[in-house]
């Protein structure tokens, strides 16, 4: 249920290893240091239901903070360490954190001016110094590591990525019960589904401020496995670590698959990935060709789930189902029932495109301090049906297919165009390293479809390359859906988890 359950059986087993530095933390150390931090935080007067904010790179101490909060009944909010200090301050203040813990390695994102985070009463820093912050290691070392009498389970309160606006805090209810006997919902669902257990060696190539990496690392700690924590994703390094550590499980986003597939064939095939039992991907729809190529390379170990930070619901699909239902993100039924609804909220029949709603027994989340946003995510007639804004359809076997997010839909001449379709086609073109398809203002049509392409190294932008790419996509999708033009960029704006930040890209065309 949590790291302390494994201290008696495997105290010296690594709970987490950070290959870039050679550091590791055992189950005994993780348990003792999270106890000590929990004692420190409780000594400050913190009580169940209070909030701790964390701004950190992928540092082992982040999990000491995570488990100290979860064994004390606190909410923990992990903040994107790639934000500016002012952007991070908004989240720290909005979540009402009483304590802010930061890594000096993420100093650029840490609000050090107390005026920016007036609710914060105490500040700690590890890995260096920050003005106004106390030394984390000194604070922890001064505390007892004797077991705690009461350990109510806490939970995370994370924020949406803010790719289409200001981040929103997603708050669920605190679990009932003690941390050593109460299982969190992610362990309850994913451990039996993917075979997570004490023999699991799990590769985490993504930043742990993001929901899936943080929660899945927590799941591995909860079943007694070992996390291999990368500082950041690098395609060849990731492949090397799989063989070096005998990785059995991993989680990716489709962009990472694309980056690995675009390595020279002799490079990527030179690494041993035979230990991999389950490779999970999520966060964004995966182009069918990309998934098929990964299955051909790694075997039928590729598994996808579709969900959101909100936890409204989830679908699941394995390799065999993906090959027989290309483009699907899976079936519902495990975590909620899917409804495809029109603009009025009416259920649509099989095959028709609409907003994806999730039916649950009770409202699964609420946006912190924002009842209007919570209401906007609810179905007009069924308050326990919620949506995160995705658009799609289901087939007659209840496999769900996503066409795009509502916020990314292009309306050209009154017709809805979903840019994901053209993006999927262009992604694997040998000259394309990255691509985004957006709608830009058009006096006649309202919006026109524009592709912005980052070319692979060694290919120079030119009118001939643009025409080649346009013809390539027009040969594969209807002309009215295809880009009218292509621009080239040195780099596209993506979050560290691989999500395109389309509003930043589009603002260049709207404001220019």
C-alpha positions as CSV (number, residue, x, y, z in Angstrom):
1,X,0.0,0.0,0.0
2,X,3.0,2.3,0.6
3,X,6.8,2.1,1.1
4,X,6.6,1.3,4.8
5,X,4.9,-2.0,4.1
6,X,8.2,-3.3,2.6
7,X,10.7,-2.2,5.3
8,X,10.5,-5.5,7.1
9,X,10.8,-7.7,4.0
10,X,13.1,-5.8,1.7
11,X,14.6,-2.8,3.6
12,X,17.7,-2.5,1.5
13,X,16.0,-2.9,-1.9
14,X,16.2,0.3,-4.1
15,X,12.8,2.0,-4.2
16,X,14.1,4.5,-6.7
17,X,17.3,4.8,-8.7
18,X,18.5,7.9,-10.5
19,X,21.0,6.7,-13.2
20,X,22.3,10.1,-14.2
21,X,23.8,10.7,-10.7
22,X,24.2,7.1,-9.5
23,X,22.0,7.9,-6.5
24,X,19.4,5.6,-5.1
25,X,17.1,5.4,-2.1
26,X,16.1,2.2,-0.4
27,X,12.7,1.3,1.1
28,X,14.1,1.8,4.6
29,X,15.5,5.2,3.7
30,X,12.4,6.3,1.9
31,X,10.2,5.2,4.8
32,X,12.4,6.8,7.5
33,X,13.0,10.1,5.7
34,X,9.3,10.5,4.8
35,X,8.5,9.9,8.5
36,X,11.0,12.5,9.6
37,X,9.6,15.1,7.1
38,X,6.0,14.2,8.2
39,X,7.0,14.9,11.8
40,X,8.6,18.2,10.8
41,X,5.4,19.3,8.9
42,X,3.1,18.2,11.7
43,X,5.3,20.1,14.1
44,X,4.6,23.2,12.1
45,X,0.9,22.7,12.9
46,X,-0.2,21.2,9.6
47,X,-3.3,19.0,9.8
48,X,-5.1,16.6,7.4
49,X,-6.5,18.5,4.5
50,X,-3.7,21.1,4.4
51,X,-1.6,21.5,1.3
52,X,2.1,21.1,0.5
53,X,3.5,22.5,-2.8
54,X,6.5,21.0,-4.4
55,X,8.7,22.5,-7.2
56,X,11.3,20.1,-8.2
57,X,13.3,18.4,-11.0
58,X,13.3,14.6,-11.0
59,X,15.1,14.4,-7.7
60,X,14.8,11.4,-5.3
61,X,13.9,13.8,-2.4
62,X,10.7,14.6,-4.3
63,X,9.4,11.2,-3.3
64,X,10.2,11.8,0.4
65,X,8.0,14.9,0.1
66,X,5.3,12.9,-1.7
67,X,5.1,10.1,0.9
68,X,5.4,12.5,3.8
69,X,2.2,14.2,2.5
70,X,0.5,10.9,1.7
71,X,1.1,9.5,5.2
72,X,-0.2,12.6,6.9
73,X,-3.5,13.2,5.2
74,X,-2.2,16.2,3.3
75,X,-2.8,17.3,-0.3
76,X,0.4,17.6,-2.3
77,X,0.6,19.8,-5.4
78,X,3.6,19.2,-7.7
79,X,4.3,22.3,-9.8
80,X,5.7,22.3,-13.3
81,X,9.4,23.2,-12.8
82,X,9.6,24.7,-16.3
83,X,7.2,27.5,-15.4
84,X,8.4,31.0,-14.6
85,X,8.4,32.0,-10.9
86,X,5.3,34.1,-11.4
87,X,3.5,31.3,-13.1
88,X,4.5,28.9,-10.4
89,X,3.5,31.4,-7.7
90,X,-0.1,31.5,-9.1
91,X,-0.4,27.7,-8.5
92,X,1.3,27.7,-5.1
93,X,-1.1,30.5,-4.0
94,X,-4.2,29.1,-5.6
95,X,-3.7,25.6,-4.0
96,X,-3.5,27.4,-0.6
97,X,-0.2,25.7,0.3
98,X,1.1,26.3,3.8
99,X,4.5,24.9,3.0
100,X,6.5,25.2,-0.2
101,X,9.4,22.7,-0.8
102,X,11.7,23.3,-3.7
103,X,14.8,22.0,-5.4
104,X,17.6,24.5,-6.0
105,X,18.0,22.9,-9.4
106,X,14.6,24.4,-10.3
107,X,15.4,27.9,-8.9
108,X,14.2,29.7,-12.0
109,X,10.7,28.4,-11.3
110,X,10.7,29.1,-7.5
111,X,8.9,32.2,-6.3
112,X,11.3,33.6,-3.6
113,X,9.4,36.8,-3.0
114,X,7.0,36.1,-0.1
115,X,4.6,38.7,-1.6
116,X,3.9,36.3,-4.5
117,X,2.8,33.4,-2.2
118,X,1.3,35.1,0.9
119,X,-0.4,31.9,2.1
120,X,2.9,30.1,2.4
121,X,4.1,30.0,6.0
122,X,7.2,27.8,5.7
123,X,9.7,27.3,2.9
124,X,12.3,24.5,2.5
125,X,15.0,23.9,-0.2
126,X,17.2,20.9,-1.1
127,X,20.2,20.7,-3.3
128,X,21.4,24.2,-2.7
129,X,20.3,27.5,-1.2
130,X,17.4,29.9,-2.0
131,X,16.8,33.2,-0.3
132,X,14.2,32.9,2.4
133,X,14.2,29.1,2.4
134,X,15.4,26.8,5.2
135,X,17.6,23.8,4.5
136,X,15.5,20.7,3.8
137,X,18.1,18.1,4.8
138,X,18.9,19.8,8.1
139,X,15.2,20.0,8.9
140,X,14.6,16.3,8.1
141,X,17.8,15.1,9.9
142,X,16.7,16.8,13.1
143,X,13.5,14.7,13.4
144,X,12.8,11.3,14.8
145,X,12.2,8.4,12.5
146,X,10.1,6.4,14.9
147,X,6.9,5.2,13.3
148,X,3.9,7.5,13.5
149,X,0.9,6.6,15.5
150,X,-1.6,8.0,13.0
151,X,-1.1,8.0,9.3
152,X,-4.3,9.1,7.4
153,X,-3.9,8.7,3.7
154,X,-3.5,11.9,1.7
155,X,-3.7,12.5,-2.0
156,X,-2.4,14.7,-4.8
157,X,-4.1,17.9,-6.0
158,X,-2.6,18.5,-9.4
159,X,-3.1,21.2,-12.0
160,X,-4.0,20.9,-15.7
161,X,-1.1,21.7,-18.0
162,X,-2.5,25.0,-19.0
163,X,-2.0,24.3,-22.7
164,X,-5.2,26.1,-23.6
165,X,-5.4,28.6,-20.7
166,X,-4.5,29.1,-17.1
167,X,-3.9,25.9,-15.1
168,X,-6.8,24.6,-13.1
169,X,-6.5,22.8,-9.8
170,X,-8.2,19.4,-9.8
171,X,-9.3,18.4,-6.3
172,X,-10.7,15.1,-5.2
173,X,-11.8,13.9,-1.8
174,X,-9.3,12.7,0.7
175,X,-9.3,8.9,1.0
176,X,-10.7,7.3,4.2
177,X,-8.3,5.2,6.3
178,X,-4.7,4.8,7.1
179,X,-2.0,4.8,4.4
180,X,-0.7,1.3,5.2
181,X,-4.1,-0.3,4.7
182,X,-6.0,2.0,2.3
183,X,-5.1,1.5,-1.3
184,X,-5.1,4.5,-3.6
185,X,-7.3,4.1,-6.7
186,X,-4.4,4.1,-9.2
187,X,-2.7,1.1,-7.5
188,X,-6.1,-0.6,-7.2
189,X,-6.7,-0.3,-11.0
190,X,-3.3,-0.4,-12.6
191,X,-1.4,-3.0,-10.5
192,X,-3.6,-6.0,-11.4
193,X,-4.2,-4.7,-15.0
194,X,-0.4,-4.3,-15.9
195,X,1.1,-6.8,-13.4
196,X,2.9,-4.3,-11.2
197,X,4.4,-6.1,-8.2
198,X,7.6,-6.4,-6.2
199,X,9.5,-7.7,-9.2
200,X,8.7,-4.7,-11.3
201,X,11.5,-2.5,-12.7
202,X,9.7,0.6,-14.0
203,X,11.3,3.2,-16.2
204,X,10.1,6.7,-15.8
205,X,11.3,9.0,-18.6
206,X,9.0,11.9,-17.9
207,X,8.9,14.7,-15.3
208,X,7.3,13.8,-12.0
209,X,5.4,17.0,-11.7
210,X,3.0,15.6,-14.3
211,X,0.1,13.4,-13.1
212,X,0.9,10.0,-14.7
213,X,4.7,9.9,-13.9
214,X,4.1,11.0,-10.3
215,X,1.2,8.6,-9.7
216,X,2.7,5.6,-11.5
217,X,6.0,6.0,-9.5
218,X,3.8,6.1,-6.4
219,X,2.1,2.8,-7.6
220,X,5.5,1.1,-7.9
221,X,6.5,2.3,-4.4
222,X,3.2,0.9,-3.2
223,X,3.8,-2.6,-4.6
224,X,7.5,-2.8,-3.6
225,X,9.1,-2.5,-7.1
226,X,12.0,-0.3,-8.3
227,X,11.6,3.0,-10.2
228,X,14.4,3.9,-12.7
229,X,14.0,7.7,-12.8
230,X,15.4,9.6,-15.8
231,X,16.2,13.3,-15.4
232,X,14.5,13.9,-18.8
233,X,13.7,11.9,-21.9
234,X,16.4,11.1,-24.4
235,X,15.6,8.4,-26.9
236,X,18.9,6.6,-27.0
237,X,19.5,6.9,-23.2
238,X,16.0,5.4,-22.6
239,X,16.8,2.4,-24.7
240,X,20.1,1.9,-23.0
241,X,18.5,2.0,-19.6
242,X,16.0,-0.7,-20.5
243,X,18.8,-3.2,-21.1
244,X,21.0,-2.0,-18.3
245,X,18.4,-2.4,-15.6
246,X,16.3,-5.1,-17.1
247,X,13.2,-2.8,-17.2
248,X,10.0,-4.8,-17.1
249,X,7.5,-1.9,-17.3
250,X,7.6,1.7,-18.6
251,X,5.3,4.6,-19.5
252,X,5.6,6.9,-22.5
253,X,3.9,9.5,-24.5
254,X,3.5,9.1,-28.3
255,X,6.2,11.8,-29.0
256,X,8.7,9.6,-27.2
257,X,7.8,6.7,-29.5
258,X,8.3,8.9,-32.5
259,X,11.7,10.0,-31.3
260,X,12.9,6.5,-30.7
261,X,11.5,5.3,-34.1
262,X,13.4,8.1,-35.8
263,X,16.8,6.9,-34.5
264,X,18.9,5.3,-37.1
265,X,17.8,1.7,-37.5
266,X,21.2,0.3,-36.5
267,X,21.2,2.4,-33.4
268,X,17.8,1.5,-32.1
269,X,18.0,-2.2,-33.0
270,X,21.3,-2.4,-31.2
271,X,19.7,-2.2,-27.8
272,X,18.1,-5.1,-25.9
273,X,14.5,-4.4,-25.0
274,X,13.5,-8.1,-24.4
275,X,13.0,-7.6,-20.7
276,X,10.0,-5.3,-21.4
277,X,6.7,-6.9,-20.4
278,X,4.4,-3.9,-20.5
279,X,5.0,-0.5,-22.2
280,X,2.2,1.9,-21.4
281,X,1.5,5.1,-23.2
282,X,-1.0,7.9,-22.6
283,X,-1.3,11.7,-22.5
284,X,-2.1,12.1,-26.2
285,X,-3.6,9.9,-29.0
286,X,-0.9,7.8,-30.8
287,X,-1.0,7.8,-34.6
288,X,-1.9,4.2,-35.6
289,X,1.2,3.9,-37.8
290,X,3.4,4.8,-34.8
291,X,1.8,2.3,-32.6
292,X,2.0,-0.5,-35.2
293,X,5.7,0.3,-35.7
294,X,6.3,0.0,-31.9
295,X,4.5,-3.3,-31.7
296,X,6.5,-4.6,-34.6
297,X,9.7,-3.5,-32.8
298,X,9.0,-4.3,-29.2
299,X,6.3,-7.0,-29.6
300,X,2.7,-7.1,-28.2
301,X,3.7,-5.3,-25.0
302,X,2.3,-1.9,-26.0
303,X,-0.7,-0.9,-23.9
304,X,-2.6,2.4,-24.0
305,X,-4.9,4.0,-21.5
306,X,-6.9,7.2,-22.2
307,X,-7.6,9.4,-19.1
308,X,-7.0,12.9,-17.8
309,X,-5.6,14.5,-14.8
310,X,-9.2,15.1,-13.7
311,X,-9.7,11.3,-13.4
312,X,-13.1,11.6,-15.0
313,X,-12.8,8.1,-16.5
314,X,-10.5,5.9,-18.5
315,X,-10.4,3.5,-21.4
316,X,-7.8,0.7,-22.0
317,X,-6.5,-1.1,-25.1
318,X,-3.8,-3.7,-25.6
319,X,-1.6,-4.4,-28.6
320,X,-3.9,-7.0,-30.2
321,X,-6.9,-4.8,-29.9
322,X,-4.9,-1.8,-31.3
323,X,-4.0,-3.7,-34.4
324,X,-7.6,-4.8,-35.0
325,X,-9.0,-1.4,-34.1
326,X,-6.4,1.0,-35.4
327,X,-6.7,4.5,-33.9
328,X,-8.9,3.5,-31.0
329,X,-7.9,4.5,-27.4
330,X,-9.8,1.5,-26.0
331,X,-13.0,0.4,-24.3
332,X,-14.7,1.8,-21.3
333,X,-16.2,0.0,-18.3
334,X,-13.3,-0.2,-15.9
335,X,-13.4,3.5,-14.8
336,X,-16.6,5.0,-16.0
337,X,-19.0,4.7,-19.0
338,X,-18.5,6.8,-22.1
339,X,-21.3,8.8,-23.6
340,X,-20.8,10.7,-26.9
341,X,-23.1,13.8,-26.7
342,X,-24.1,16.6,-29.1
343,X,-24.0,20.3,-28.1
344,X,-27.4,20.0,-26.3
345,X,-26.2,17.0,-24.3
346,X,-28.2,14.4,-26.1
347,X,-26.5,10.9,-26.6
348,X,-25.3,10.4,-30.1
349,X,-25.5,7.0,-31.9
350,X,-22.5,4.8,-32.8
351,X,-20.1,6.4,-35.3
352,X,-21.2,10.0,-34.8
353,X,-18.7,12.6,-33.5
354,X,-19.4,14.5,-30.3
355,X,-18.1,15.5,-26.9
356,X,-16.8,12.6,-24.8
357,X,-18.5,12.5,-21.4
358,X,-17.8,10.1,-18.6
359,X,-20.6,8.6,-16.4
360,X,-19.6,7.9,-12.8
361,X,-21.5,7.1,-9.6
362,X,-20.5,10.4,-8.1
363,X,-18.7,13.6,-9.3
364,X,-15.1,12.4,-9.6
365,X,-13.4,15.9,-9.2
366,X,-14.0,19.5,-8.8
367,X,-11.8,22.5,-9.9
368,X,-10.3,24.2,-6.9
369,X,-11.9,27.5,-6.1
370,X,-13.7,27.5,-9.4
371,X,-17.3,26.2,-9.3
372,X,-18.0,27.8,-12.7
373,X,-15.2,25.7,-14.4
374,X,-16.5,22.6,-12.5
375,X,-20.0,23.3,-13.8
376,X,-18.7,23.8,-17.4
377,X,-17.2,20.2,-17.2
378,X,-20.5,18.7,-16.1
379,X,-23.3,17.4,-18.4
380,X,-26.3,19.7,-18.4
381,X,-28.7,16.9,-17.3
382,X,-26.4,14.5,-15.5
383,X,-24.1,16.3,-12.9
384,X,-22.0,13.1,-12.4
385,X,-21.2,13.0,-16.1
386,X,-18.0,15.0,-16.8
387,X,-15.8,15.9,-19.8
388,X,-12.3,17.2,-20.2
389,X,-13.1,18.6,-23.6
390,X,-12.2,15.8,-25.9
391,X,-14.1,15.0,-29.1
392,X,-14.6,11.5,-30.5
393,X,-16.9,8.6,-31.4
394,X,-17.5,5.0,-30.4
395,X,-17.9,2.0,-32.7
396,X,-20.4,-0.8,-32.4
397,X,-18.0,-2.7,-30.0
398,X,-17.7,0.4,-27.8
399,X,-14.2,1.1,-28.8
400,X,-13.6,4.9,-28.4
401,X,-11.8,7.0,-31.1
402,X,-10.7,10.5,-30.4
403,X,-10.8,13.0,-33.2
404,X,-9.2,15.9,-31.2
405,X,-9.8,18.4,-28.4
406,X,-12.6,20.9,-28.7
407,X,-10.2,23.7,-28.1
408,X,-8.1,22.6,-31.1
409,X,-11.0,22.2,-33.6
410,X,-10.6,24.4,-36.7
411,X,-13.8,25.8,-38.2
412,X,-13.3,26.6,-41.8
413,X,-16.2,27.7,-43.9
414,X,-18.5,26.4,-41.2
415,X,-17.0,22.9,-41.3
416,X,-15.3,21.4,-38.3
417,X,-11.8,20.1,-39.1
418,X,-9.8,18.1,-36.6
419,X,-6.1,18.8,-37.0
420,X,-5.0,15.5,-35.3
421,X,-5.8,13.7,-38.6
422,X,-3.3,15.6,-40.6
423,X,-0.8,15.6,-37.8
424,X,-1.0,11.8,-37.6
425,X,-0.2,11.6,-41.3
426,X,2.8,13.9,-41.3
427,X,4.3,12.6,-38.0
428,X,6.1,9.7,-39.7
429,X,7.2,11.4,-42.9
430,X,11.0,10.8,-43.0
431,X,11.7,14.6,-43.3
432,X,9.4,15.6,-40.4
433,X,10.8,15.7,-36.8
434,X,7.7,17.4,-35.3
435,X,4.5,18.9,-36.6
436,X,1.5,20.9,-35.4
437,X,-1.6,21.7,-37.4
438,X,-3.6,24.8,-36.3
439,X,-6.3,27.1,-37.5
440,X,-5.2,30.6,-38.4
441,X,-7.5,33.6,-39.2
442,X,-8.8,33.8,-42.8
443,X,-11.0,36.6,-44.1
444,X,-13.0,34.4,-46.4
445,X,-13.3,31.1,-44.5
446,X,-13.0,32.2,-40.9
447,X,-10.0,29.9,-40.4
448,X,-7.7,28.1,-42.7
449,X,-5.6,25.0,-41.9
450,X,-1.9,25.6,-41.4
451,X,0.8,23.1,-40.7
452,X,4.0,24.2,-38.8
453,X,6.8,21.7,-39.3
454,X,10.1,21.1,-37.6
455,X,12.3,19.3,-40.1
456,X,14.8,16.6,-39.2
457,X,18.5,17.6,-39.0
458,X,20.1,17.9,-42.4
459,X,16.9,18.9,-44.2
460,X,16.7,22.6,-45.2
461,X,13.3,24.4,-45.4
462,X,12.3,25.2,-49.0
463,X,9.3,25.6,-51.2
464,X,9.9,22.2,-52.7
465,X,9.9,20.5,-49.3
466,X,6.7,22.3,-48.4
467,X,5.0,21.1,-51.6
468,X,6.2,17.6,-51.0
469,X,4.7,17.5,-47.6
470,X,1.5,19.1,-48.7
471,X,1.1,16.5,-51.5
472,X,1.9,13.7,-49.0
473,X,-0.9,14.7,-46.6
474,X,-3.4,15.5,-49.4
475,X,-2.9,12.0,-50.8
476,X,-4.0,10.6,-47.5
477,X,-6.8,12.8,-46.2
478,X,-9.6,14.8,-47.8
479,X,-8.4,18.0,-49.3
480,X,-10.7,20.2,-47.2
481,X,-9.1,18.8,-44.1
482,X,-5.5,19.1,-45.3
483,X,-3.2,22.1,-44.6
484,X,-3.5,24.9,-47.1
485,X,0.1,25.9,-46.4
486,X,3.2,24.9,-44.4
487,X,5.5,27.0,-42.4
488,X,8.8,25.8,-40.9
489,X,10.0,26.3,-37.3
490,X,13.3,25.6,-35.5
491,X,11.3,24.0,-32.7
492,X,7.7,23.6,-31.7
493,X,6.4,24.5,-28.2
494,X,5.8,21.4,-26.3
495,X,5.6,20.7,-22.6
496,X,8.2,18.4,-21.0
497,X,5.6,15.7,-21.2
498,X,5.3,16.0,-24.9
499,X,2.0,18.0,-25.3
500,X,1.8,20.7,-27.9
501,X,1.1,24.1,-26.5
502,X,-0.9,25.2,-29.5
503,X,-2.2,28.5,-28.1
504,X,1.4,29.8,-28.0
505,X,1.9,28.7,-31.6
506,X,-1.4,30.1,-32.8
507,X,-0.9,33.5,-31.0
508,X,2.0,34.2,-33.4
509,X,-0.4,34.2,-36.3
510,X,-3.3,35.9,-34.5
511,X,-1.2,38.7,-33.1
512,X,1.2,39.3,-36.0
